[in-house]
Amino acid sequence: MQASDSFNIHLPDVETIEQGKEFLILEQDGCKEKIEFHDYDKIYEVPGLYEHLFYERYKCNSPEVVCGLLKKHIEQDNQGNEQLVALDVGAGNGMVGEQLVDLGAKTIVGIDIIDEAADAVQRDRPGIYDAYHVADLTDMPSDVKHSLKKIDFNCMTVVAALGFGDIPPDAFASGFNLVDEQGWVAFNIKEDFICEADQSGFCKLIGHLEQDGVLKICERLRYRHRFCQDGTPLYYYAVVGRKQMDISEQMLAEIAVEA
């Protein structure tokens, strides 16, 4: 059992379990509740639970790895981090935003699909983002779309949110298309989702981005994202590239047919 000042969690002793099926039992105020690891709304509601679970217990280091790779390539291009205007897609409770602040970004805007993420940022990391929107990138309210289009983004980050249905390819494309040409794109994705057996669409999307000259990939880095609940390491790829052009509707349609 793991504990904090406000909650206890019970973690199952399992020999094998798939990522996406991991769970915990939350004990709080005399009640117990089973919560799956992708029930982010429930996890964000409990102060400190997300950090305790993923970063302390299972040693997630993706924000540092992805943003560190981004920093490396910005500096290699002799560009100043202070000019970075970043859109953090799937921003969650601000772990990546915090890294972007440390990187020296000029402006950081977060977007996530759940209210609980925005509430967690306001509670735990106020001031990290210059603006934070709760919206579906595939069906943005007109005011959110107008607000985002007014900003000249030269960077997009998407960390630990691709391939499980949290951010589908068309949502990724919507964020990508808000970034100026030659802007930086930094994301990570589980290695299983960029192999031929992938059914999420991201294998096809990444292939098209590179082959069709939409994204010039600077580096792919395989690394341990975190440990699974059964103790096995989960390997992801961190990818950093420069946007060359928008993702077209035709490309998305082709990907949907191929998937």
N, C-alpha and C positions, 0 to 999 in steps of 0.2 A: 504493500500500500504506500502511495506517495501522498504527502500532505502539504498544505500551505496554511496560512493563518485563517483562510476563509472556507476551505474545502478539503476533502479527502478524495483521492481517486484510487480505484482498485483496477489493476491491469491484469488481464488473464495470462496464465502461464501456458503458452501454446508452443507446440513443436514446429508447426508451420501454419502460416496464414498469408493470404494475398494482400498486397497493398490495395486499399479501397474497401477492404472488409475488416480492417482493424477497428477496435472499439475499446472503450473504457466504461467503468461504472463510476459515476459521479455521486458522491455522498455529501450532501449539503443540507443544513437545517433539518436534519433527521430524516431526509428523504433520499432514496437511491434512484438513479436514472441511467439507463444504458445510452451511451452517445457514441456514434461512429465518428471516426477521425475526419470524415468529410462533412460532418454536420457543423460547418463553420459558424452558423448563426448561434447555435447553442454554446459552442466553445467560446466565442467572442463575448458572450454575455457574462462569463465568469472572469473577473479580473485576474490576470496572471496565468490562467489555465493554458492558453495557447503557447506562451513562452515556456512554461514548465514542461508541457507535454512534448512539443516538437524540438525545442532547442536544448533544454536541460536533459530530458530523459532520452530522447532519440537522436540528439546531436546533429540537428539540421544546420547546415552552413551555407545554404544556397544564396541568401541575400549578399553575403560577403564575397562568395565566389563569383557570382554574376556581375556584381558592381565592381569588384576588383578587376575582372577581365575588361570591363568597359573602361575603367580608369586607365588601364595599361595601354589600350589602343588609342584613346584620346590623347594621351601624353606622347605616344609614338608619332602621332600626326601633328604634334606641336600645337594642339588646340587647348585653349584655356577652359578648365572645368567651370569657371565662373560664368561662362556664357551658355551653359547647359540649361535648356528649357525642356523639362522632362514630363512626359505623361506616363504615370505609373498605373498600368492596367491590372485589374485584380489586386488592388492595393491592400486589401485586407486591413489589418490593424497597424500598418505603418512600418513594418520591419524593413522593407525595401526603401521606403521614403527616408527613413533614418540614415541608411547607407548613402543615399543620394545627397542628403545634407552634409554628411561627413566628406563626401566627394567634392563638395563646394558648388553644387548646382545653384544657378541663379533663381530659377522658378521650378516648383514641383507641383503638379496637379495630379490628384488621385481619383480613380474611378473604380467602383465596385458595385456589384448587383444587389448586395444585401445591406439593409439599414444597420444591422448589428455591427458591421465592419466600421462604418462611419462613427457609430457611437463609441466603439472601442478606441478609435484614433483620438476622438475628442477627450475621452477619459484618460487614456494612457500616454498619448504623445501629442498633446495640443501644440499647434504651431508648426508641426512638421510640414504640412501641405499649405500652399498658398490658396488652394481651393480643393474641395473634395466633393465629388458627385456620386450619388447613388442612382445608377441607371443601367439599363441593358444596352450594350453597345450595338446590338442588332435592331433595337427599336427605341432610339433615344428620344426623349421629349424635346420639343423644338427649342426650349430655352437652354437645355444642356448642350444641344448640338450647336446652337448659336454661340454660346459661351466658349466652347472648345475651339470652334473654327476661328474665333477672334485671336487665338494665341498661336504664335509661330513656333510650334514645337520642333525642336531639332534632336529629340531623343524619345524613345519609348522603351519602357522596361515591362516585362511580363515574367514574373518569377513564381514557380511552383503552382501554376494554375492551368497548364495546357495538357490536353490529352485525356482528362477524366470527365469531360463534359462541363467543367466549370466555365471554360472559355472555348467555345467551338471555333472552327476556322473562320467563319464569317464575322465573328466578334473580333478576332485577332485582326482581320483585314480592316475592319472599321477603325480600330485604333491606329493601325499601320498607316492608313490613308490620311490621318490627321497630321502626320509627321512630314516636314519639308523634305524635298529631295536632298540627298547627301546627309540626311539626319542619321543619327545612330539608332540602332535597334539591338536591344540586349534581352535575351530570354533564355529560359532553360526548359528542358523537356526530358521525360524519362526515356531511357535508351530503347525501351520496348516500343515506343510510339514513333520511332524513326526507322523501323525495320519493315520488311516487305509484308509481314503478317499484321501490321497495324490496321485497325478498322476505324480509327478515330478521324482520319482524313489528314492528319498532320504530316505523315510521311509524304503524301502526295503534295501537300501545300509547300513544304520546305523544298521538295524537289523542284517544283515549278518556280518557286521564288528564285532559286539559283540558276536553273537552266534557262529561264526566260529573261534573265537579267534584271529582275525586280529588286533583288537584294544581293549586294556584293558581300559575301561572308568573309570576314577577316580571320576568324578563328573559331574552331569547335574544340571544346575541352571536356573530356570525360572525367567525371569526379564522383565521389560519394556524396549524394544529396543528404541522406540520413540513414539510420538503421530502421529496418522494419520491426514490427512488434515481436517477431520470432527471432530477432537478432541478426538476420541476414542484411548485408549492406544493399542499399538501393542506389543504383548508378544512374546518373542523369548526364545530359550534355548541356553545357553552357555555350551559347552561341552569341557572337557579337558581329554585327555587320553594318553596312551603310546602305540606306535606301536609295534606289535608283529611279523608281517610278511607283505609281500606285498599283495596288492589286485590283485587277479589273473584274467586273461581274462575270465576264466570259470565263476567266480563269477559275473563279469559284464554282461556276456551273460545271466546268470540266472535272474539277476535283470531286464534286458531288456525284457525278456519273461514274467516275473511276473507283470511288471508295466502296 
